[in-house]
Amino acid sequence: MTTRAKKPMSAAKSSGNVFADLGLPHPEQELLKAKLTLQIYRLIKRRGLRQAEAGRILGIKQPHVSALMRNRSGAFSVERLMDFLTALGQDVKITVRPTRKEHGEVSVIA
């Protein structure tokens, strides 16, 4: 029986945006889409909607609802995701204000 030497583990501090940490293009937009998609998922689950029912409410086909439920929002714009939230009876508020940092940030408050 051979014994493997343990390799030292390394870790890097997260920026708070996994998309930026992975070096993906447009990380702020991708994080916003993920947060909006999570809200859509929670609303559909909370209401106990079947995917076909949710599709009728959102105006999309069931396979697209299935993709949303698996956090696959890539095909949808931020604007379209906000439209889905309003179709589900939610108000969407966009606030723009100055920041003290070099760059501003995008947040979703539910």
Secondary structure as GFF3:
##gff-version 3
##sequence-region A 1 110
A	DSSP	alpha_helix	18	21	.	.	.	ID=ss1
A	DSSP	alpha_helix	27	47	.	.	.	ID=ss2
A	DSSP	alpha_helix	51	58	.	.	.	ID=ss3
A	DSSP	alpha_helix	62	69	.	.	.	ID=ss4
A	DSSP	alpha_helix	78	87	.	.	.	ID=ss5
###
